[in-house]
């Protein structure tokens, strides 16, 4: 036996997995699947794009298929918690792909979507419920969902849940699920609060680590790009970079620290005829999913995004990442540039830096354990601008 069969995946599930193009297990799958099938709790440290969704989904699907289709109303056999709506949707897509042909029901419980339709979906009971913590807590509180029958709990992107303030919700949810459950916890990094959480809610877990915590992938070319301090300096620097990289650039995500910068930069890029879309947390679910679909399908070349989109997005072949702003949290740098160089491909990341960013750059370099090269001279060579072609600030609605 080889491939997933050697790990214990059999029958129709193995057939569907192979048909979906999964034949050679990734390291995290090879390490996590056997102990999961034995019923052990798992603490996995893995970057986005490492294959962790299949690592936790295949053993759960294997056991659910063996249980048959009889479920109690308003219950979920397995609960998967994700920090963002996009990640939850992608987890469901992956599960449907792996379970093709098996009678496994899934449902999404997310903020920003009609609550009524979600209540209706979980009413007969579901095999696998994928949820964001806030909306899930609402449904349980209102009596529309009962977690007493839940046998498997997955917490994905644990460190992002921490960043987004979901830990109190997660603690409440964990206490509602029988302690006999199997718990699977995945995080790209391991801050002290995450360690504390795993000690509280995991029972003698098997630790699976496929990359050094908070390491940047080695197949990504990383460069710092100097810029003057003003927004129009940075926009001009970005446009020049995008033009210089045009021949090699298939598509790119451009990260900003705040949603106000996402909106301003998006408008400016459209003004200069760049084929761009925008993605941030204030958009409703339908608009976010449509924007993502357009980018994934190649209808948009550039996606301007805030950090809510930095994690969990499964867009396999992004060629470039541009950090319009240096991230304030060093770990976000790792997550951002992890959008490129996935599935063994090479990628490029450019981070635009001003003189006020030096302490953040120092923190990033300490975290990743290496100096990032400057693209075309360091900050000592910056020439003060007089308000380039994107112009000094204007008042009124036309400002870029």
N, C-alpha and C positions, 0 to 999 in steps of 0.2 A: 504493500500500500504506500501511496505517496500523496502529496498535496493535502487537501483538507480532510480526506478520508483517514489519513494517518493521525490526524488530530482528534478523530472521533465523530466527525460529521458524516452522516450516512443517508441513504435512501433518497427520497424526493428532494430533500433540502440540499444534499450534495449535488444532485443533478441540476437544480436551479442555480446553485452557486457557480458551478462550472459553466452553465449556459450564459450566466451574466458576465463571464470573462474572468472570474476569480479562480485561478487554477493553482497558483503558487502563493502560499500564505506569506504575508509580510511578518517581520520579526515580532511585532506586538501580538499578532494573531497566533503565531506559533507558541508564544509564551503564555498567553492569557486563556486560550480556548480550553486546553486540557484541564487545568485546575477548576475552571468554571463549570465544566461538565461534571466534575466531581462534587460540585456544590460549595466550593470555597469562595469567600469574599475576595475581591480583587482591588488593589490600589495601583492604578496605572499612571505612570508619568510619560506622557507622549505628546508630541506636537500635533497640531492640526495637519491633516494630510498623511498621517502615519498608518491609517487603516483601522483606527480604533473602533469605528462604528460597526464594522463587520466583526471585530473581535468580541464585542459584547452582544451583538444581535444574534449571531449564529447559535451559540449555546442556548440562549433564551428561546429562540424559534424551535430548536431541536426538542426542548422539553415541553413547550406548549403544544406542538404537533402531537406528541405522545399522550397529552391529556385529553384530546378530543375537543369537541366544539361546545359542550354544555357549560354555560356561564350563568352566574346569578346577575339579576338586573342591577344596574348602577355600580358595577364593580369593574376592576381592571386587574388582570392577572400579572401584568408587568407594567411598571411605571418608569418612564425615562424622563428625567428633568434636564432641560437645556436652558441656557441663559437668554438666548435670543430667538425670535420667531423664525428667522431664516434657518438657523441651525436645526430647530425642531422640524421644519418642513423637509429639510434635506435628510434628516434621520429617517423620517417616515418613507421618503422616496427610496432610500437604500433598503429598508426593511421590506418594502413591497417587491423590490427587485429580487432580493434574496429568497423571499417566500413565495415566489410566483408558482401558482399551481397548488399551493397548500391552502387550506381553509383557515387562514389566520386573519382576524379582524384588527384594524388599527384605527385610532382616532387621534385628532390633534385638539389640544385645549390651549388656546393662545389669547393674549390680550389683543385688542385692535380688530377682532373678528366678532361676528354676531354670536352672542352668548347662547341664544335660543338654539341655533343650529348645532352647537357643541353639546348642549344638554341632551338634545334629541339623539345625537350620535352615541353618547355613552349610556343612554337609558336601558338598552337591552343587555348591557355589559360588553366589555371589549377584551380582547386578548392583550393588546399592547397599546398603552396610552402614552403619547409623547406630549409633554406640557412645559410651559414656562411657569415658574413658581407662583407668581401673583394670581393669575387666573385660576390655577388649580386650587389654591387656597380658598378662593371665592366659591368654587363649586362644592368643595367639601363643607364649607361653613353653611351653605344654603341647603345642604342635604341632597344635592343632585349627584354626588359621587361618594362612594363608600370605599375605604382602602383596606377593609378588614380581610379581604381575600387576596391581597397583593402578595405575590411570592417573590418577585424580583424587583429591585430598585436600582436604577442606574442614575448616577449624578455625573453629567458630562460637562467638561470645561469648568471644573470646580473653582479655579482661581478667578475666572471671569464672573462667576456667580458672586464671589466674594467682592470683587470690584463694584458690582452693580447693586450691592446691598441686599442680596437675597438670602443671606445666611440665616436670619431669624425665621423666614418662611421655611427654609429647608429643615431647620431643626424641628419646627412644628410638624412638618410633613413626615419626617422620619419617626416621630413619636406616635403618629397615627397608624403606622404600618406594623404588622406583627413582628416581634423581634426574631422570629424564626425565618424571616426573609433572607434571601441572598442579596448582598449589596455590592455594587460595582462602582468604583469611584475613579474618575479620570480627570487629570489636570496637567496642563503644560508646564506649570511651575509649582513650587511647594513652599509658599510662605508659611510662617508659624501658625496662622489661624487655620490653614488647611490641614496641617498635621494634627492640630487639636481636634478638628472635626472628624477626621478619620479615626482617631483614637476613641472618640465617643461612639461612633455609629458603625464601625466595621469590626467584625469579630475575627481575630487572628488572620488578617488578610495576606494573600500572596502578593508581594510587591513586584510589579512588572515595570521595567524602565528601559525604554528603547532609545532614548537620547538623553544626554546630560541635561538636567533641568535648566531651562532658559538658555539653551545653546542655539545659535543661528545655523541654519543648514549650510554645509560647506560648498554646495554647488551654486550659491548665489554670489554674484559679483556685487560688492557693496562699495558705494562711493559717497563722500560728503561733497556738497556743492555750495560754495560761498555765495552770499547774497547781501545786498544792502538791507537795512532794517525795516523799510516801509513796505506795506502790502503791495504797492505797485512794483517795487523792486523784485519782490518774491514772485509775483505773477509773471513778470518779464523773464526772470531766471528760469521759471518752469517752462514757459513757452519755448524759450531757446533750447532747453534740454530736450523737450518733446520733438522739436524739429530735427535736432542733431541725431536723435535715436530713431527717427522715423523708419529708416530702412530695415532695422532689426526688430521694431516694435510690432508685435501682433495685437496686443491689448494691454491696458494698464489700469491699476487702481491707484488713485491719488488720495492720500490720507491727510485730513485736517484734524486739528484738535477739538474744534467746536463746530456746532451745526451752523452758526452764523458764517463761519469761514467757508463751509461747504457751499452754502447758498451764494455767497459773493463770488467764489472762485468758479462755480458752475456757470453763473451768468457771464462772467468775464470770458471763459473758454468758448461759450456759444457765440459771443460777440466776435471773437477771433476765428470763427468757423471751425472749431474743433468739435469732433463728433462725440459729445460728452453727455452723460447722465449723472444724476446725483442720488445719494442714498444716506438717509440719517434717521434717527429714532423717532422724529415727530411725524414722519409720513405714515399714512394708514397702511394696513397690511397689504391691501390689493395693489396699491401704488408701488410699494417696496418689492413685492414679488414680480410685478410686471417689469420694473426696472432691472431687477436681477436677471430675469428671463431674457430680456433684450441684450444684456451684456453677455450672458452665457452663450446665447445663440449667434453672437457676432454682429448684431444689429447696432450696437454701440461699441466704440473702440476704447473709450475712456469712462471710468466710473469714479466720481468724486465721492468720498465716503468719510464718515466719522467713525470713531472706534467701535461703535455698536456693530459695525459691519466687519470689523477686523478679524473676528474669530468665527470659525465654523463654516465659512462660506466655501462651498465645494465647487470651485471653478478651476478645472484641472490644468489649464494651460495659459495662465496669465504670464506674459513674458516680462513685464516690468512693474515695479512698485515705485511710486514717487511719494516721498514724505514731504508734503508742502510745509508742514510744521514738524519740528522735532518733537517726538512724543515726550510728555512730562514724566511719565512712568517708563523706566528703562525696559521693563518686561513687555510693554506694548510694542516696542521696536521689533522684538523677536516675533511677536504675533503678526505684526503688519507685514514684515518682509517674508514671512512664511506663506504669504499668498502666492509667491512666485517660486520657481525652482522645485515644483512638486512632482511626485511620481517619477523621480530620477532625472527630470529635465533640468537644464540650466536656467538661471534667471538673473535679472539685474535689479538692483535697488539703488535709488538716488535720494539722498536726504538733504534738503535745502536748509542751510544753517546761517544764522546771523550771529553777530558778536554776543548778543544776550543769551544765546543757546549753549554756550560753552560748558556750563555745569551739567546740562542734560546730556551732552555728548560724552563728557567724562564718565557719567554714570552708566551710559550704554556700553562704552568700551570696557569698563570694569566688569560689567555683567557678562558680556560675551567673551571676555578674556583676550581681546585683540584690538589693535588700533585700526580704525577705518581710514582708508586712503582718501586724500582730497582729489577731486576730479580735475580741477584746473587752478591750482594755487589755493592756499589756505586763507583764513579770515584776515591775515595781515595784508593781503593784497587787494582787499575790497576797495573800490573807488566809490566815493559818495555820489549818489545820483541826484539829478535835479528834477526828478519826476518823469520817468521814461515814457514810452509810447502808450502805456496803459494809464499814464497821466496821474498827476497829483490829485488829491481828493477833490471830487466835485460834489455839489449838493444836488438833491433832487433825485428823481426816480431812475435816471439813466446811469447812475454811478455803477461801475463794474463790480 
